[in-house]
Amino acid sequence: MDQQTTGTSTMPPQQLSRPHFLALPVEIRLEVYGHCSAFTLLQLSNTCRQTRTDLDEHRSVYQKSFGYDNQISIKTGRVLQLNDVMRLDTSVEYHLFMRMYTNGRILCCGFCHNIFTGGNRTSFWRQNLCRLCKLSMDNPSWKRRGTVGR
């Protein structure tokens, strides 16, 4: 039997197009951005022009985000940069940061995830810990309480 008599088509089945994040209305994208940390927003802003434009036109989104702390950017109106990110939110962000940005001038503590600029590796005594976290972990009373080193 040929395909015409059986009612089957020779055309391949249509592929359904996958939804695209940038096809969403800007209001929904802004809601998504509002749940992201400053570091995540920085990564997103470097992915494509539209995402960067969204964040540039709605700077309050990243200025309210976790880890953002730069009063100079707010006053001058410059766009989100790595120097504006003062703290990372998760260990996933920490590992990405360590892979992409650690260059001896910008460092991140492996425990508190605070970012330090202008420092050097000697201020991170072991395991990429800042001085405060290192001192806290070496303090027996902190260890007994179980508040540090988890």
N, CA, C and O atoms as a GROMACS GRO file, in nm:
protein
  600
    1MET      N    1   0.084  -0.119   0.000
    1MET     CA    2   0.000   0.000   0.000
    1MET      C    3   0.087   0.124   0.000
    1MET      O    4   0.192   0.130   0.065
    2ASP      N    5   0.041   0.221  -0.074
    2ASP     CA    6   0.117   0.346  -0.070
    2ASP      C    7   0.066   0.435   0.042
    2ASP      O    8  -0.038   0.408   0.102
    3GLN      N    9   0.140   0.540   0.069
    3GLN     CA   10   0.108   0.626   0.183
    3GLN      C   11  -0.021   0.704   0.163
    3GLN      O   12  -0.085   0.743   0.261
    4GLN      N   13  -0.060   0.729   0.037
    4GLN     CA   14  -0.183   0.805   0.015
    4GLN      C   15  -0.306   0.723   0.052
    4GLN      O   16  -0.403   0.778   0.104
    5THR      N   17  -0.303   0.593   0.026
    5THR     CA   18  -0.421   0.511   0.056
    5THR      C   19  -0.433   0.478   0.204
    5THR      O   20  -0.542   0.450   0.252
    6THR      N   21  -0.322   0.479   0.276
    6THR     CA   22  -0.330   0.448   0.418
    6THR      C   23  -0.358   0.572   0.502
    6THR      O   24  -0.388   0.560   0.621
    7GLY      N   25  -0.348   0.686   0.444
    7GLY     CA   26  -0.375   0.809   0.517
    7GLY      C   27  -0.256   0.862   0.596
    7GLY      O   28  -0.269   0.958   0.671
    8THR      N   29  -0.141   0.800   0.580
    8THR     CA   30  -0.023   0.851   0.650
    8THR      C   31   0.043   0.958   0.566
    8THR      O   32   0.028   0.960   0.444
    9SER      N   33   0.114   1.043   0.629
    9SER     CA   34   0.178   1.155   0.561
    9SER      C   35   0.326   1.126   0.542
    9SER      O   36   0.390   1.061   0.623
   10THR      N   37   0.377   1.177   0.432
   10THR     CA   38   0.521   1.166   0.409
   10THR      C   39   0.596   1.279   0.478
   10THR      O   40   0.719   1.275   0.486
   11MET      N   41   0.526   1.378   0.526
   11MET     CA   42   0.589   1.492   0.593
   11MET      C   43   0.630   1.450   0.734
   11MET      O   44   0.555   1.382   0.803
   12PRO      N   45   0.748   1.490   0.776
   12PRO     CA   46   0.787   1.460   0.914
   12PRO      C   47   0.696   1.535   1.011
   12PRO      O   48   0.646   1.643   0.979
   13PRO      N   49   0.674   1.479   1.129
   13PRO     CA   50   0.589   1.549   1.226
   13PRO      C   51   0.650   1.685   1.261
   13PRO      O   52   0.771   1.700   1.273
   14GLN      N   53   0.562   1.782   1.278
   14GLN     CA   54   0.611   1.915   1.312
   14GLN      C   55   0.671   1.912   1.452
   14GLN      O   56   0.615   1.854   1.545
   15GLN      N   57   0.784   1.977   1.463
   15GLN     CA   58   0.845   1.988   1.595
   15GLN      C   59   0.783   2.108   1.665
   15GLN      O   60   0.773   2.217   1.608
   16LEU      N   61   0.743   2.086   1.786
   16LEU     CA   62   0.689   2.197   1.864
   16LEU      C   63   0.804   2.287   1.906
   16LEU      O   64   0.908   2.240   1.953
   17SER      N   65   0.785   2.414   1.888
   17SER     CA   66   0.891   2.505   1.928
   17SER      C   67   0.894   2.514   2.080
   17SER      O   68   0.790   2.519   2.146
   18ARG      N   69   1.014   2.514   2.134
   18ARG     CA   70   1.029   2.525   2.278
   18ARG      C   71   1.010   2.670   2.319
   18ARG      O   72   1.053   2.761   2.248
   19PRO      N   73   0.948   2.692   2.434
   19PRO     CA   74   0.932   2.830   2.480
   19PRO      C   75   1.069   2.893   2.503
   19PRO      O   76   1.162   2.827   2.548
   20HIS      N   77   1.079   3.017   2.473
   20HIS     CA   78   1.204   3.091   2.486
   20HIS      C   79   1.185   3.197   2.593
   20HIS      O   80   1.087   3.271   2.592
   21PHE      N   81   1.279   3.204   2.686
   21PHE     CA   82   1.269   3.298   2.798
   21PHE      C   83   1.246   3.441   2.750
   21PHE      O   84   1.165   3.514   2.808
   22LEU      N   85   1.317   3.481   2.647
   22LEU     CA   86   1.306   3.619   2.599
   22LEU      C   87   1.174   3.647   2.527
   22LEU      O   88   1.142   3.762   2.500
   23ALA      N   89   1.098   3.542   2.497
   23ALA     CA   90   0.966   3.561   2.437
   23ALA      C   91   0.862   3.598   2.542
   23ALA      O   92   0.752   3.642   2.509
   24LEU      N   93   0.896   3.580   2.669
   24LEU     CA   94   0.804   3.619   2.777
   24LEU      C   95   0.794   3.770   2.785
   24LEU      O   96   0.889   3.840   2.748
   25PRO      N   97   0.683   3.822   2.832
   25PRO     CA   98   0.672   3.968   2.851
   25PRO      C   99   0.776   4.016   2.952
   25PRO      O  100   0.814   3.943   3.043
   26VAL      N  101   0.822   4.138   2.935
   26VAL     CA  102   0.926   4.192   3.021
   26VAL      C  103   0.885   4.189   3.168
   26VAL      O  104   0.970   4.172   3.255
   27GLU      N  105   0.757   4.204   3.197
   27GLU     CA  106   0.710   4.202   3.336
   27GLU      C  107   0.739   4.067   3.401
   27GLU      O  108   0.777   4.062   3.518
   28ILE      N  109   0.723   3.960   3.326
   28ILE     CA  110   0.750   3.827   3.380
   28ILE      C  111   0.900   3.806   3.394
   28ILE      O  112   0.946   3.749   3.493
   29ARG      N  113   0.977   3.851   3.295
   29ARG     CA  114   1.123   3.839   3.306
   29ARG      C  115   1.173   3.916   3.427
   29ARG      O  116   1.262   3.868   3.498
   30LEU      N  117   1.118   4.034   3.452
   30LEU     CA  118   1.161   4.113   3.568
   30LEU      C  119   1.128   4.040   3.698
   30LEU      O  120   1.204   4.048   3.794
   31GLU      N  121   1.016   3.971   3.701
   31GLU     CA  122   0.980   3.892   3.820
   31GLU      C  123   1.083   3.782   3.842
   31GLU      O  124   1.123   3.756   3.956
   32VAL      N  125   1.125   3.716   3.736
   32VAL     CA  126   1.228   3.612   3.747
   32VAL      C  127   1.359   3.673   3.795
   32VAL      O  128   1.422   3.620   3.887
   33TYR      N  129   1.400   3.784   3.736
   33TYR     CA  130   1.523   3.851   3.777
   33TYR      C  131   1.519   3.888   3.925
   33TYR      O  132   1.621   3.884   3.994
   34GLY      N  133   1.401   3.924   3.974
   34GLY     CA  134   1.387   3.964   4.113
   34GLY      C  135   1.417   3.853   4.212
   34GLY      O  136   1.435   3.880   4.331
   35HIS      N  137   1.423   3.730   4.165
   35HIS     CA  138   1.455   3.616   4.252
   35HIS      C  139   1.600   3.572   4.237
   35HIS      O  140   1.640   3.470   4.293
   36CYS      N  141   1.678   3.647   4.163
   36CYS     CA  142   1.818   3.611   4.138
   36CYS      C  143   1.911   3.696   4.223
   36CYS      O  144   1.879   3.809   4.259
   37SER      N  145   2.026   3.640   4.253
   37SER     CA  146   2.129   3.715   4.325
   37SER      C  147   2.201   3.809   4.228
   37SER      O  148   2.186   3.798   4.106
   38ALA      N  149   2.278   3.901   4.283
   38ALA     CA  150   2.352   3.996   4.200
   38ALA      C  151   2.450   3.923   4.108
   38ALA      O  152   2.466   3.960   3.992
   39PHE      N  153   2.514   3.818   4.159
   39PHE     CA  154   2.609   3.744   4.078
   39PHE      C  155   2.540   3.673   3.962
   39PHE      O  156   2.590   3.674   3.850
   40THR      N  157   2.425   3.613   3.988
   40THR     CA  158   2.348   3.548   3.882
   40THR      C  159   2.303   3.650   3.778
   40THR      O  160   2.309   3.623   3.658
   41LEU      N  161   2.259   3.766   3.824
   41LEU     CA  162   2.218   3.871   3.730
   41LEU      C  163   2.335   3.919   3.646
   41LEU      O  164   2.319   3.949   3.527
   42LEU      N  165   2.453   3.926   3.705
   42LEU     CA  166   2.572   3.963   3.628
   42LEU      C  167   2.597   3.860   3.519
   42LEU      O  168   2.627   3.897   3.405
   43GLN      N  169   2.586   3.732   3.552
   43GLN     CA  170   2.605   3.628   3.451
   43GLN      C  171   2.500   3.638   3.342
   43GLN      O  172   2.532   3.628   3.223
   44LEU      N  173   2.374   3.659   3.381
   44LEU     CA  174   2.267   3.673   3.282
   44LEU      C  175   2.288   3.794   3.193
   44LEU      O  176   2.262   3.789   3.073
   45SER      N  177   2.335   3.903   3.252
   45SER     CA  178   2.354   4.026   3.173
   45SER      C  179   2.462   4.008   3.066
   45SER      O  180   2.465   4.082   2.968
   46ASN      N  181   2.548   3.910   3.085
   46ASN     CA  182   2.654   3.884   2.987
   46ASN      C  183   2.614   3.779   2.884
   46ASN      O  184   2.695   3.744   2.798
   47THR      N  185   2.492   3.728   2.891
   47THR     CA  186   2.451   3.623   2.798
   47THR      C  187   2.397   3.677   2.666
   47THR      O  188   2.424   3.620   2.560
   48CYS      N  189   2.322   3.786   2.672
   48CYS     CA  190   2.268   3.841   2.547
   48CYS      C  191   2.229   3.987   2.567
   48CYS      O  192   2.213   4.035   2.679
   49ARG      N  193   2.214   4.055   2.456
   49ARG     CA  194   2.184   4.198   2.458
   49ARG      C  195   2.049   4.228   2.525
   49ARG      O  196   2.038   4.326   2.599
   50GLN      N  197   1.948   4.146   2.501
   50GLN     CA  198   1.815   4.172   2.556
   50GLN      C  199   1.815   4.165   2.708
   50GLN      O  200   1.755   4.249   2.775
   51THR      N  201   1.882   4.065   2.763
   51THR     CA  202   1.889   4.053   2.909
   51THR      C  203   1.962   4.172   2.968
   51THR      O  204   1.920   4.227   3.070
   52ARG      N  205   2.070   4.212   2.905
   52ARG     CA  206   2.146   4.330   2.952
   52ARG      C  207   2.058   4.454   2.946
   52ARG      O  208   2.060   4.536   3.038
   53THR      N  209   1.983   4.470   2.839
   53THR     CA  210   1.893   4.585   2.825
   53THR      C  211   1.786   4.583   2.933
   53THR      O  212   1.756   4.686   2.993
   54ASP      N  213   1.728   4.465   2.958
   54ASP     CA  214   1.628   4.454   3.065
   54ASP      C  215   1.684   4.506   3.197
   54ASP      O  216   1.620   4.586   3.266
   55LEU      N  217   1.804   4.462   3.231
   55LEU     CA  218   1.863   4.500   3.360
   55LEU      C  219   1.908   4.646   3.361
   55LEU      O  220   1.899   4.713   3.464
   56ASP      N  221   1.956   4.695   3.248
   56ASP     CA  222   1.996   4.836   3.241
   56ASP      C  223   1.877   4.929   3.255
   56ASP      O  224   1.886   5.035   3.316
   57GLU      N  225   1.765   4.890   3.197
   57GLU     CA  226   1.646   4.974   3.202
   57GLU      C  227   1.570   4.963   3.334
   57GLU      O  228   1.486   5.047   3.366
   58HIS      N  229   1.600   4.859   3.411
   58HIS     CA  230   1.532   4.836   3.540
   58HIS      C  231   1.638   4.807   3.646
   58HIS      O  232   1.642   4.697   3.702
   59ARG      N  233   1.724   4.904   3.671
   59ARG     CA  234   1.838   4.885   3.761
   59ARG      C  235   1.799   4.853   3.904
   59ARG      O  236   1.877   4.794   3.978
   60SER      N  237   1.680   4.893   3.944
   60SER     CA  238   1.638   4.864   4.081
   60SER      C  239   1.631   4.713   4.106
   60SER      O  240   1.640   4.669   4.220
   61VAL      N  241   1.615   4.634   4.000
   61VAL     CA  242   1.609   4.489   4.015
   61VAL      C  243   1.741   4.439   4.073
   61VAL      O  244   1.740   4.366   4.172
   62TYR      N  245   1.854   4.477   4.014
   62TYR     CA  246   1.980   4.426   4.067
   62TYR      C  247   2.027   4.505   4.188
   62TYR      O  248   2.103   4.453   4.270
   63GLN      N  249   1.983   4.630   4.201
   63GLN     CA  250   2.023   4.707   4.318
   63GLN      C  251   1.958   4.653   4.446
   63GLN      O  252   2.007   4.680   4.556
   64LYS      N  253   1.849   4.578   4.432
   64LYS     CA  254   1.782   4.516   4.547
   64LYS      C  255   1.824   4.370   4.566
   64LYS      O  256   1.781   4.306   4.663
   65SER      N  257   1.904   4.317   4.478
   65SER     CA  258   1.935   4.174   4.480
   65SER      C  259   2.037   4.140   4.589
   65SER      O  260   2.115   4.225   4.633
   66PHE      N  261   2.033   4.014   4.631
   66PHE     CA  262   2.126   3.965   4.732
   66PHE      C  263   2.269   3.976   4.679
   66PHE      O  264   2.297   3.935   4.567
   67GLY      N  265   2.356   4.030   4.760
   67GLY     CA  266   2.497   4.039   4.725
   67GLY      C  267   2.538   4.167   4.656
   67GLY      O  268   2.657   4.193   4.639
   68TYR      N  269   2.442   4.249   4.616
   68TYR     CA  270   2.474   4.376   4.550
   68TYR      C  271   2.502   4.480   4.656
   68TYR      O  272   2.425   4.496   4.751
   69ASP      N  273   2.612   4.551   4.640
   69ASP     CA  274   2.643   4.658   4.734
   69ASP      C  275   2.742   4.753   4.670
   69ASP      O  276   2.863   4.737   4.685
   70ASN      N  277   2.692   4.850   4.601
   70ASN     CA  278   2.782   4.951   4.547
   70ASN      C  279   2.708   5.082   4.531
   70ASN      O  280   2.634   5.101   4.434
   71GLN      N  281   2.728   5.168   4.624
   71GLN     CA  282   2.662   5.299   4.620
   71GLN      C  283   2.713   5.385   4.505
   71GLN      O  284   2.640   5.473   4.458
   72ILE      N  285   2.835   5.363   4.460
   72ILE     CA  286   2.889   5.441   4.348
   72ILE      C  287   2.808   5.415   4.222
   72ILE      O  288   2.774   5.509   4.150
   73SER      N  289   2.776   5.289   4.195
   73SER     CA  290   2.698   5.256   4.076
   73SER      C  291   2.560   5.319   4.080
   73SER      O  292   2.510   5.366   3.979
   74ILE      N  293   2.500   5.321   4.199
   74ILE     CA  294   2.367   5.380   4.212
   74ILE      C  295   2.372   5.528   4.179
   74ILE      O  296   2.283   5.580   4.111
   75LYS      N  297   2.474   5.596   4.227
   75LYS     CA  298   2.484   5.741   4.206
   75LYS      C  299   2.524   5.777   4.064
   75LYS      O  300   2.472   5.873   4.007
   76THR      N  301   2.616   5.701   4.006
   76THR     CA  302   2.665   5.735   3.872
   76THR      C  303   2.581   5.675   3.762
   76THR      O  304   2.587   5.720   3.648
   77GLY      N  305   2.503   5.574   3.794
   77GLY     CA  306   2.417   5.513   3.694
   77GLY      C  307   2.488   5.416   3.602
   77GLY      O  308   2.434   5.380   3.497
   78ARG      N  309   2.608   5.372   3.638
   78ARG     CA  310   2.675   5.275   3.550
   78ARG      C  311   2.612   5.138   3.567
   78ARG      O  312   2.545   5.111   3.667
   79VAL      N  313   2.635   5.053   3.471
   79VAL     CA  314   2.570   4.923   3.467
   79VAL      C  315   2.635   4.825   3.565
   79VAL      O  316   2.743   4.850   3.617
   80LEU      N  317   2.567   4.714   3.588
   80LEU     CA  318   2.613   4.610   3.680
   80LEU      C  319   2.748   4.554   3.635
   80LEU      O  320   2.766   4.518   3.519
   81GLN      N  321   2.842   4.549   3.730
   81GLN     CA  322   2.975   4.496   3.704
   81GLN      C  323   3.016   4.404   3.818
   81GLN      O  324   2.952   4.402   3.923
   82LEU      N  325   3.122   4.328   3.798
   82LEU     CA  326   3.170   4.236   3.901
   82LEU      C  327   3.204   4.311   4.030
   82LEU      O  328   3.182   4.258   4.138
   83ASN      N  329   3.256   4.431   4.019
   83ASN     CA  330   3.291   4.508   4.139
   83ASN      C  331   3.169   4.543   4.223
   83ASN      O  332   3.184   4.580   4.340
   84ASP      N  333   3.049   4.532   4.167
   84ASP     CA  334   2.926   4.561   4.241
   84ASP      C  335   2.879   4.443   4.325
   84ASP      O  336   2.793   4.458   4.412
   85VAL      N  337   2.935   4.327   4.300
   85VAL     CA  338   2.894   4.206   4.372
   85VAL      C  339   2.986   4.189   4.492
   85VAL      O  340   3.106   4.171   4.476
   86MET      N  341   2.927   4.196   4.610
   86MET     CA  342   3.007   4.188   4.732
   86MET      C  343   2.997   4.054   4.804
   86MET      O  344   3.077   4.023   4.892
   87ARG      N  345   2.897   3.974   4.764
   87ARG     CA  346   2.878   3.845   4.831
   87ARG      C  347   2.804   3.750   4.737
   87ARG      O  348   2.717   3.791   4.660
   88LEU      N  349   2.840   3.623   4.744
   88LEU     CA  350   2.775   3.521   4.664
   88LEU      C  351   2.669   3.451   4.748
   88LEU      O  352   2.678   3.447   4.871
   89ASP      N  353   2.569   3.397   4.681
   89ASP     CA  354   2.455   3.339   4.751
   89ASP      C  355   2.470   3.190   4.781
   89ASP      O  356   2.428   3.145   4.888
   90THR      N  357   2.528   3.115   4.691
   90THR     CA  358   2.531   2.969   4.706
   90THR      C  359   2.670   2.915   4.677
   90THR      O  360   2.756   2.986   4.625
   91SER      N  361   2.691   2.789   4.712
   91SER     CA  362   2.818   2.724   4.681
   91SER      C  363   2.834   2.706   4.530
   91SER      O  364   2.947   2.704   4.479
   92VAL      N  365   2.724   2.692   4.458
   92VAL     CA  366   2.731   2.683   4.311
   92VAL      C  367   2.789   2.812   4.255
   92VAL      O  368   2.876   2.808   4.168
   93GLU      N  369   2.740   2.926   4.304
   93GLU     CA  370   2.796   3.054   4.260
   93GLU      C  371   2.944   3.065   4.298
   93GLU      O  372   3.025   3.114   4.220
   94TYR      N  373   2.977   3.019   4.418
   94TYR     CA  374   3.116   3.024   4.465
   94TYR      C  375   3.207   2.948   4.369
   94TYR      O  376   3.311   2.999   4.328
   95HIS      N  377   3.168   2.826   4.333
   95HIS     CA  378   3.252   2.745   4.244
   95HIS      C  379   3.262   2.807   4.105
   95HIS      O  380   3.369   2.803   4.044
   96LEU      N  381   3.155   2.863   4.055
   96LEU     CA  382   3.160   2.933   3.926
   96LEU      C  383   3.252   3.054   3.935
   96LEU      O  384   3.334   3.077   3.846
   97PHE      N  385   3.238   3.131   4.042
   97PHE     CA  386   3.324   3.248   4.063
   97PHE      C  387   3.471   3.206   4.066
   97PHE      O  388   3.555   3.269   4.002
   98MET      N  389   3.502   3.100   4.140
   98MET     CA  390   3.641   3.055   4.152
   98MET      C  391   3.696   3.011   4.016
   98MET      O  392   3.814   3.032   3.988
   99ARG      N  393   3.612   2.951   3.934
   99ARG     CA  394   3.656   2.908   3.802
   99ARG      C  395   3.677   3.025   3.708
   99ARG      O  396   3.770   3.025   3.627
  100MET      N  397   3.591   3.126   3.718
  100MET     CA  398   3.591   3.232   3.618
  100MET      C  399   3.667   3.358   3.657
  100MET      O  400   3.725   3.424   3.571
  101TYR      N  401   3.669   3.393   3.785
  101TYR     CA  402   3.712   3.528   3.821
  101TYR      C  403   3.832   3.537   3.915
  101TYR      O  404   3.893   3.643   3.923
  102THR      N  405   3.867   3.432   3.985
  102THR     CA  406   3.978   3.444   4.080
  102THR      C  407   4.106   3.466   4.002
  102THR      O  408   4.149   3.381   3.923
  103ASN      N  409   4.167   3.580   4.026
  103ASN     CA  410   4.288   3.614   3.952
  103ASN      C  411   4.396   3.673   4.041
  103ASN      O  412   4.494   3.730   3.991
  104GLY      N  413   4.381   3.659   4.171
  104GLY     CA  414   4.480   3.715   4.262
  104GLY      C  415   4.442   3.852   4.314
  104GLY      O  416   4.487   3.890   4.422
  105ARG      N  417   4.362   3.926   4.241
  105ARG     CA  418   4.317   4.058   4.287
  105ARG      C  419   4.176   4.053   4.343
  105ARG      O  420   4.140   4.133   4.430
  106ILE      N  421   4.097   3.959   4.295
  106ILE     CA  422   3.960   3.942   4.344
  106ILE      C  423   3.951   3.800   4.400
  106ILE      O  424   3.975   3.703   4.329
  107LEU      N  425   3.916   3.790   4.528
  107LEU     CA  426   3.909   3.662   4.596
  107LEU      C  427   3.775   3.646   4.664
  107LEU      O  428   3.706   3.744   4.692
  108CYS      N  429   3.738   3.522   4.690
  108CYS     CA  430   3.611   3.495   4.758
  108CYS      C  431   3.635   3.394   4.869
  108CYS      O  432   3.702   3.293   4.848
  109CYS      N  433   3.581   3.421   4.986
  109CYS     CA  434   3.592   3.330   5.100
  109CYS      C  435   3.505   3.207   5.074
  109CYS      O  436   3.389   3.219   5.034
  110GLY      N  437   3.561   3.091   5.097
  110GLY     CA  438   3.489   2.967   5.075
  110GLY      C  439   3.383   2.938   5.179
  110GLY      O  440   3.302   2.847   5.160
  111PHE      N  441   3.380   3.013   5.288
  111PHE     CA  442   3.281   2.988   5.392
  111PHE      C  443   3.170   3.092   5.392
  111PHE      O  444   3.052   3.058   5.381
  112CYS      N  445   3.206   3.219   5.405
  112CYS     CA  446   3.103   3.324   5.412
  112CYS      C  447   3.064   3.376   5.274
  112CYS      O  448   2.963   3.445   5.260
  113HIS      N  449   3.143   3.343   5.171
  113HIS     CA  450   3.119   3.383   5.032
  113HIS      C  451   3.127   3.534   5.010
  113HIS      O  452   3.072   3.585   4.913
  114ASN      N  453   3.194   3.604   5.100
  114ASN     CA  454   3.220   3.746   5.077
  114ASN      C  455   3.331   3.760   4.974
  114ASN      O  456   3.425   3.680   4.971
  115ILE      N  457   3.320   3.861   4.890
  115ILE     CA  458   3.419   3.886   4.786
  115ILE      C  459   3.508   4.000   4.832
  115ILE      O  460   3.461   4.101   4.884
  116PHE      N  461   3.638   3.982   4.813
  116PHE     CA  462   3.736   4.081   4.854
  116PHE      C  463   3.815   4.125   4.731
  116PHE      O  464   3.865   4.041   4.655
  117THR      N  465   3.826   4.254   4.712
  117THR     CA  466   3.902   4.306   4.598
  117THR      C  467   4.028   4.373   4.650
  117THR      O  468   4.032   4.422   4.763
  118GLY      N  469   4.127   4.376   4.567
  118GLY     CA  470   4.251   4.443   4.601
  118GLY      C  471   4.335   4.368   4.702
  118GLY      O  472   4.438   4.417   4.746
  119GLY      N  473   4.292   4.249   4.739
  119GLY     CA  474   4.367   4.170   4.835
  119GLY      C  475   4.469   4.084   4.766
  119GLY      O  476   4.490   4.092   4.645
  120ASN      N  477   4.532   4.003   4.846
  120ASN     CA  478   4.623   3.906   4.788
  120ASN      C  479   4.603   3.772   4.856
  120ASN      O  480   4.535   3.763   4.958
  121ARG      N  481   4.660   3.671   4.800
  121ARG     CA  482   4.639   3.536   4.846
  121ARG      C  483   4.688   3.516   4.989
  121ARG      O  484   4.641   3.424   5.057
  122THR      N  485   4.780   3.599   5.037
  122THR     CA  486   4.831   3.580   5.172
  122THR      C  487   4.726   3.610   5.278
  122THR      O  488   4.738   3.562   5.391
  123SER      N  489   4.624   3.688   5.244
  123SER     CA  490   4.518   3.714   5.342
  123SER      C  491   4.423   3.595   5.354
  123SER      O  492   4.340   3.591   5.445
  124PHE      N  493   4.434   3.500   5.262
  124PHE     CA  494   4.353   3.378   5.268
  124PHE      C  495   4.446   3.266   5.313
  124PHE      O  496   4.517   3.206   5.233
  125TRP      N  497   4.443   3.239   5.442
  125TRP     CA  498   4.544   3.152   5.502
  125TRP      C  499   4.534   3.008   5.458
  125TRP      O  500   4.637   2.947   5.427
  126ARG      N  501   4.416   2.953   5.453
  126ARG     CA  502   4.400   2.814   5.408
  126ARG      C  503   4.259   2.796   5.354
  126ARG      O  504   4.165   2.859   5.401
  127GLN      N  505   4.246   2.711   5.259
  127GLN     CA  506   4.117   2.675   5.202
  127GLN      C  507   4.035   2.796   5.158
  127GLN      O  508   3.912   2.795   5.171
  128ASN      N  509   4.099   2.897   5.108
  128ASN     CA  510   4.029   3.018   5.061
  128ASN      C  511   3.935   3.076   5.166
  128ASN      O  512   3.820   3.108   5.135
  129LEU      N  513   3.983   3.088   5.288
  129LEU     CA  514   3.904   3.147   5.395
  129LEU      C  515   3.953   3.288   5.424
  129LEU      O  516   4.074   3.313   5.426
  130CYS      N  517   3.860   3.378   5.446
  130CYS     CA  518   3.899   3.513   5.487
  130CYS      C  519   3.948   3.507   5.631
  130CYS      O  520   3.927   3.408   5.700
  131ARG      N  521   4.012   3.612   5.676
  131ARG     CA  522   4.068   3.614   5.812
  131ARG      C  523   3.962   3.592   5.918
  131ARG      O  524   3.984   3.517   6.014
  132LEU      N  525   3.848   3.656   5.904
  132LEU     CA  526   3.744   3.644   6.005
  132LEU      C  527   3.692   3.500   6.016
  132LEU      O  528   3.675   3.449   6.127
  133CYS      N  529   3.669   3.435   5.904
  133CYS     CA  530   3.621   3.296   5.908
  133CYS      C  531   3.730   3.204   5.963
  133CYS      O  532   3.699   3.113   6.040
  134LYS      N  533   3.854   3.227   5.925
  134LYS     CA  534   3.965   3.146   5.977
  134LYS      C  535   3.975   3.161   6.127
  134LYS      O  536   3.987   3.061   6.198
  135LEU      N  537   3.970   3.284   6.178
  135LEU     CA  538   3.978   3.307   6.322
  135LEU      C  539   3.859   3.244   6.393
  135LEU      O  540   3.874   3.187   6.501
  136SER      N  541   3.742   3.256   6.334
  136SER     CA  542   3.622   3.198   6.394
  136SER      C  543   3.631   3.047   6.403
  136SER      O  544   3.593   2.987   6.503
  137MET      N  545   3.682   2.984   6.298
  137MET     CA  546   3.692   2.838   6.296
  137MET      C  547   3.798   2.788   6.393
  137MET      O  548   3.788   2.676   6.444
  138ASP      N  549   3.898   2.870   6.419
  138ASP     CA  550   4.003   2.831   6.513
  138ASP      C  551   3.963   2.855   6.658
  138ASP      O  552   4.033   2.811   6.749
  139ASN      N  553   3.853   2.924   6.681
  139ASN     CA  554   3.806   2.954   6.816
  139ASN      C  555   3.726   2.834   6.868
  139ASN      O  556   3.621   2.802   6.814
  140PRO      N  557   3.775   2.767   6.974
  140PRO     CA  558   3.706   2.648   7.025
  140PRO      C  559   3.562   2.674   7.069
  140PRO      O  560   3.477   2.586   7.054
  141SER      N  561   3.532   2.791   7.121
  141SER     CA  562   3.395   2.817   7.166
  141SER      C  563   3.298   2.821   7.049
  141SER      O  564   3.181   2.784   7.065
  142TRP      N  565   3.341   2.865   6.932
  142TRP     CA  566   3.254   2.866   6.814
  142TRP      C  567   3.230   2.723   6.767
  142TRP      O  568   3.118   2.689   6.727
  143LYS      N  569   3.333   2.641   6.772
  143LYS     CA  570   3.318   2.503   6.727
  143LYS      C  571   3.222   2.427   6.818
  143LYS      O  572   3.143   2.346   6.770
  144ARG      N  573   3.228   2.452   6.949
  144ARG     CA  574   3.140   2.382   7.042
  144ARG      C  575   2.995   2.416   7.016
  144ARG      O  576   2.907   2.330   7.029
  145ARG      N  577   2.968   2.540   6.980
  145ARG     CA  578   2.831   2.581   6.953
  145ARG      C  579   2.780   2.525   6.821
  145ARG      O  580   2.660   2.523   6.795
  146GLY      N  581   2.872   2.480   6.738
  146GLY     CA  582   2.832   2.426   6.609
  146GLY      C  583   2.788   2.532   6.510
  146GLY      O  584   2.712   2.503   6.417
  147THR      N  585   2.836   2.655   6.528
  147THR     CA  586   2.792   2.763   6.440
  147THR      C  587   2.886   2.787   6.325
  147THR      O  588   2.849   2.854   6.228
  148VAL      N  589   3.007   2.733   6.332
  148VAL     CA  590   3.104   2.757   6.227
  148VAL      C  591   3.162   2.624   6.182
  148VAL      O  592   3.180   2.532   6.262
  149GLY      N  593   3.190   2.616   6.056
  149GLY     CA  594   3.258   2.500   6.002
  149GLY      C  595   3.167   2.391   5.949
  149GLY      O  596   3.214   2.281   5.919
  150ARG      N  597   3.041   2.420   5.936
  150ARG     CA  598   2.949   2.320   5.882
  150ARG      C  599   2.958   2.316   5.733
  150ARG      O  600   2.888   2.238   5.669
   0.00000   0.00000   0.00000
